[in-house]
């Protein structure tokens, strides 16, 4: 520093500021031996009908951050580690509430009352026929015009020495969307020290009804949403899947995946078989089907995804019987990406744990009926790690 002259000082100051800014921008965190938990809250926006929306970020101190807004219980940002310890956002989302309200393909949202499709929006229960909204061609999809993804949930943060949670509650009134019964719902997001997010869904009703809740995050483990997800390697613990008609309603037969492009029992790249001439791939415009998860008592690992270049790995652990694997076939370069650009074809995939589509009209499928006095409870864990 002996050659330092007064004229060099402004330049050095600028350099120092630039170094600090670059360090702040990088999401790389030093590995921490002891996790600390935090829930940060800020206001996020106001819905067109005047409801205020908050944003909560669950932080585990090792680098994972999960940001949730009370509108739709949407996960807007979720960081996960790569093989070099870099935590980057791995879920598709928007920049602001206006964009979520305007048009969204259910990015990051809680889905209810019924995740997936019900044929013609009709079902019968206790001798009565119900007509739900038909918002997906002739069918009902993801709870209808104003599903659980478009309502404002009441949030309560909770923290222990080993977890950070957000408890979201919503009372869906009798008749809402055409569904019977006052349905009292609680969805809890719990972040652990080991980079897992546990999602528990609970509901109770005062009239016989149907319920099938799920989570609709779109993942791209590369952290670069300009890239497709076709290079991600997927394993699904499912020997069977549900073929669909042209409106994506299951035909009712449970079909072995063996010898078809739907066989993910051994991990393979999502893109490997996606262009094979196959009637079901044509109907789904790619993968957009429910896999029949191999049965087991309680929680088991049903899916694993690895992004080879970054080493990021996501495992799905659930007690649900089905999983809709959808690979972003309807993303078409029209929705805005934060930082500029638009979301392109197949730049995100969803793994939606659930009961099978159209179960109310398929007596052979596991039941989705909830009666007064019963408690609906299901759990799904999203476990991130670095592939070995
Ligand atoms: C679900 C459906 C898809 C599509 C997406 C949202 O995953 O199965 O067909 O509707 O939601 O775009």
Boltz pocket constraint, residues with backbone or C-beta under 6 A from the ligand:
constraints:
  - pocket:
      binder: B
      contacts: [[A, 105], [A, 106], [A, 116], [A, 141], [A, 248], [A, 288], [A, 324], [A, 326], [A, 330], [A, 350], [A, 352]]
      max_distance: 6.0
